[in-house]
Amino acid sequence: MDDYAELSSARMPGRLKWALAFAYIQVVANLGFGLLLGASITDVVSHGEELASPGLAYFAEYFSYIAAVAILIAAIVITTGHTWGRNLLVVFEVLAIINGVVTLIQGTTSAILGMVLAILVISTLFNPAVRSWFEYKTLQRNQV
């Protein structure tokens, strides 16, 4: 590998940095959603009311926390160039797309933005320059 090619592969591609920035925003959004949902559940229960679907409400709250932690781990691992972090992030982006489709079917058009951003993140993770960077990082780790 010549010096220029090695240098360009050594730097994280800018588009990957943007994808990771969106992933960190998703972490904050998932934590916020989980906290708001938890507060809503507590408020309903403390007033002696029953939740329409308590199992689903608790599942959504806990899944939101799990998603936040998984996306955070994936984003951190991606910065070190490990491909399993990329795969983990893709799984949660696909789940975001599925959630967006369900939300869109229910009539909430704001879900389109989240779906578009998730698709952009996935396409970025498989962009040739980003894949080259992951390959370079793997080769670099294997040489040590």
VENPEPE-V11722 format. One record per pair of residues at least 24 apart in sequence whose ideal C-beta (glycine too) atoms are under 10 Angstrom apart, sorted by the first residue. I is the first residue (numbers start at 0). J is the second residue. D is the distance in whole Angstrom. If there is no record, write none. Layout:
i=I j=J d=D
i=I j=J d=D
This chain:
i=0 j=135 d=8
i=0 j=138 d=9
i=4 j=131 d=9
i=4 j=135 d=9
i=5 j=135 d=8
i=5 j=139 d=10
i=7 j=128 d=9
i=7 j=131 d=9
i=7 j=132 d=9
i=7 j=135 d=9
i=8 j=128 d=9
i=8 j=131 d=6
i=8 j=132 d=6
i=8 j=133 d=10
i=8 j=134 d=8
i=8 j=135 d=4
i=8 j=136 d=8
i=8 j=138 d=9
i=8 j=139 d=9
i=9 j=132 d=8
i=9 j=135 d=7
i=9 j=136 d=9
i=9 j=139 d=8
i=10 j=132 d=8
i=10 j=135 d=10
i=11 j=77 d=9
i=11 j=78 d=7
i=11 j=80 d=8
i=11 j=129 d=9
i=11 j=132 d=6
i=11 j=136 d=9
i=12 j=123 d=8
i=12 j=126 d=7
i=12 j=127 d=10
i=12 j=128 d=5
i=12 j=129 d=5
i=12 j=130 d=10
i=12 j=131 d=8
i=12 j=132 d=6
i=12 j=133 d=10
i=13 j=128 d=9
i=14 j=119 d=9
i=14 j=120 d=10
i=14 j=122 d=9
i=14 j=123 d=5
i=14 j=124 d=10
i=14 j=126 d=6
i=14 j=128 d=7
i=14 j=129 d=7
i=15 j=77 d=7
i=15 j=78 d=9
i=15 j=85 d=9
i=15 j=120 d=10
i=15 j=123 d=6
i=15 j=124 d=8
i=15 j=126 d=8
i=15 j=128 d=8
i=15 j=129 d=5
i=15 j=132 d=7
i=15 j=133 d=9
i=16 j=78 d=9
i=16 j=123 d=10
i=17 j=119 d=9
i=17 j=120 d=9
i=17 j=123 d=7
i=18 j=74 d=9
i=18 j=77 d=8
i=18 j=85 d=10
i=18 j=88 d=8
i=18 j=92 d=9
i=18 j=116 d=9
i=18 j=119 d=7
i=18 j=120 d=5
i=18 j=121 d=9
i=18 j=122 d=9
i=18 j=123 d=4
i=18 j=124 d=6
i=18 j=126 d=9
i=18 j=129 d=8
i=19 j=73 d=9
i=19 j=74 d=5
i=19 j=75 d=9
i=19 j=77 d=6
i=19 j=78 d=7
i=19 j=84 d=10
i=19 j=88 d=9
i=19 j=120 d=9
i=19 j=123 d=9
i=19 j=124 d=10
i=20 j=74 d=9
i=21 j=70 d=10
i=21 j=74 d=9
i=21 j=92 d=9
i=21 j=116 d=6
i=21 j=117 d=9
i=21 j=119 d=8
i=21 j=120 d=6
i=21 j=123 d=9
i=22 j=70 d=5
i=22 j=71 d=8
i=22 j=73 d=7
i=22 j=74 d=4
i=22 j=75 d=10
i=22 j=77 d=8
i=22 j=84 d=10
i=22 j=88 d=6
i=22 j=91 d=9
i=22 j=92 d=9
i=22 j=116 d=10
i=22 j=120 d=7
i=22 j=124 d=10
i=23 j=70 d=8
i=23 j=71 d=8
i=23 j=74 d=6
i=23 j=75 d=10
i=24 j=70 d=10
i=24 j=116 d=9
i=25 j=66 d=8
i=25 j=67 d=8
i=25 j=70 d=5
i=25 j=71 d=9
i=25 j=74 d=9
i=25 j=88 d=9
i=25 j=91 d=8
i=25 j=92 d=9
i=25 j=95 d=7
i=25 j=113 d=9
i=25 j=116 d=8
i=25 j=117 d=9
i=25 j=120 d=9
i=26 j=66 d=8
i=26 j=67 d=5
i=26 j=68 d=8
i=26 j=69 d=9
i=26 j=70 d=5
i=26 j=71 d=5
i=26 j=72 d=10
i=26 j=73 d=10
i=26 j=74 d=7
i=27 j=67 d=8
i=27 j=70 d=10
i=27 j=71 d=10
i=28 j=63 d=9
i=28 j=66 d=10
i=28 j=67 d=8
i=28 j=70 d=10
i=28 j=113 d=9
i=29 j=62 d=9
i=29 j=63 d=5
i=29 j=64 d=7
i=29 j=65 d=9
i=29 j=66 d=5
i=29 j=67 d=4
i=29 j=68 d=9
i=29 j=69 d=9
i=29 j=70 d=7
i=29 j=71 d=9
i=29 j=91 d=9
i=29 j=95 d=10
i=30 j=63 d=7
i=30 j=64 d=7
i=30 j=66 d=9
i=30 j=67 d=5
i=30 j=68 d=9
i=30 j=71 d=9
i=31 j=63 d=9
i=31 j=67 d=9
i=32 j=59 d=8
i=32 j=60 d=8
i=32 j=62 d=10
i=32 j=63 d=5
i=32 j=64 d=9
i=32 j=66 d=9
i=32 j=67 d=9
i=33 j=59 d=8
i=33 j=60 d=5
i=33 j=61 d=8
i=33 j=62 d=8
i=33 j=63 d=4
i=33 j=64 d=5
i=33 j=65 d=9
i=33 j=66 d=9
i=33 j=67 d=7
i=34 j=60 d=9
i=34 j=63 d=9
i=34 j=64 d=9
i=35 j=60 d=9
i=35 j=63 d=9
i=36 j=60 d=4
i=36 j=61 d=9
i=36 j=62 d=10
i=36 j=63 d=7
i=36 j=64 d=10
i=37 j=61 d=9
i=37 j=63 d=9
i=37 j=64 d=9
i=59 j=98 d=10
i=62 j=94 d=9
i=62 j=98 d=10
i=65 j=91 d=9
i=66 j=91 d=6
i=66 j=94 d=7
i=66 j=95 d=8
i=66 j=98 d=10
i=67 j=91 d=10
i=69 j=94 d=10
i=70 j=95 d=9
i=73 j=124 d=10
i=77 j=124 d=8
i=77 j=129 d=9
i=77 j=132 d=10
i=77 j=133 d=9
i=77 j=136 d=10
i=78 j=136 d=10
i=79 j=136 d=7
i=79 j=140 d=9
i=80 j=132 d=7
i=80 j=133 d=6
i=80 j=134 d=9
i=80 j=135 d=8
i=80 j=136 d=2
i=80 j=137 d=7
i=80 j=138 d=10
i=80 j=139 d=8
i=80 j=140 d=7
i=81 j=133 d=8
i=81 j=136 d=8
i=81 j=137 d=8
i=81 j=140 d=8
i=82 j=124 d=10
i=82 j=130 d=9
i=82 j=133 d=5
i=82 j=134 d=9
i=82 j=136 d=9
i=82 j=137 d=7
i=84 j=124 d=10
i=84 j=133 d=9
i=85 j=121 d=10
i=85 j=123 d=10
i=85 j=124 d=5
i=85 j=125 d=8
i=85 j=129 d=8
i=85 j=130 d=9
i=85 j=133 d=7
i=86 j=124 d=9
i=88 j=117 d=10
i=88 j=120 d=7
i=88 j=121 d=8
i=88 j=124 d=7
i=89 j=117 d=10
i=89 j=120 d=8
i=89 j=121 d=6
i=89 j=124 d=6
i=89 j=125 d=8
i=91 j=117 d=9
i=91 j=120 d=9
i=92 j=116 d=9
i=92 j=117 d=4
i=92 j=118 d=8
i=92 j=119 d=9
i=92 j=120 d=5
i=92 j=121 d=5
i=92 j=122 d=10
i=92 j=124 d=8
i=93 j=117 d=8
i=93 j=118 d=10
i=93 j=121 d=7
i=95 j=120 d=9
i=95 j=121 d=10
i=96 j=121 d=8
